[in-house]
């Protein structure tokens, strides 16, 4: 399917950057699907995976930092503005601050692999006044790891991903690739914790 479609490489890279960046800023567009699609095109030689991954990572990091800035500058005043659901919005902030003080780095890093958090994590970090340097570190680490894991999996599993696309559509492909990436990351984390615990024995 993807092999039969030809796109100019500049247009492909531009669309990838625009969609990933917009999604990271908080716009509900298919940024991750764009990365998967670009990686499949790279599998067929129409794009270069060496360019797809850095572009996706850079767009994710830049978009998230714009979203963080928007949340930090205007998100709190917007949530505290009088109007419908004011009490609910106020409680949301009261619960969000302690959560981000304890789990902010994990939410920012792991949020890249979950659609809802991928759109909202940067805003929430800014609204809850997470320190920017801490946000930047975990956001950059998450953006780079996400682009490498999702991009490489879609690139290496090109024909398999295409078969899933024919049966389940783009959303199904995204779910499968994310689940595989999450399983690999989880296994890596478990191995690291097991090696540390065995080293302390």
C-alpha positions, 0 to 999 in steps of 0.5 A: 500500500505505502509502496504504491504512494509517492510523496516528495521527500521535502513534503514528507519531512515537513508534514512529519514535523508539523504534525508531531510539533502540533500534537506536542503543543496540545493540538489533537492531530495524529502526530504519532501516526505521522511518525509511523507513516514516515518510517514506513515510507523510509522502509520503502526508500522514499524517505531516510530513517536517519532524517525521520527520527531526528525530525520527529524528536526535534519537533516533539521537543520544540512543540512540548516546550511551546505547550509548556510555555503556554501552560505556564503563562496562561493555563493557570489563569484560564483554569481559575477564571470564574465561570462554569465548573470553577470549583472542579477546575480549582480542585484539578489544580490543587491535586495537580501540583502535588502530583507533578511535584512527586511524579512530574518527570515520569509523567513527562517522559512516559506521556510520549507513549500515551495519546492523551498525555502526549497532548496534555503533559506539557500543558499540565507541567506548565500549569503546575509550575514544574521547573523548566530545566527538569521538564526540559531534561525529561521531555528531551529524553522522552522525545528522543526515546519515543522517536527512536523506538516508534520510528525504528519499530515501524521502519523495521516492521514495515511489511507487518505494519502495512498488513495491520494498516489494511486490517485495522487502520492507522489507529490499530497500527499505532496501538500495536507499535506503541504496545511493542515499544512499551513492552521493550522499554518495560523489559529494559527497565526491569532488567536494569532494576534486577541487575541493580538489586542483584548487585546490592545483594 
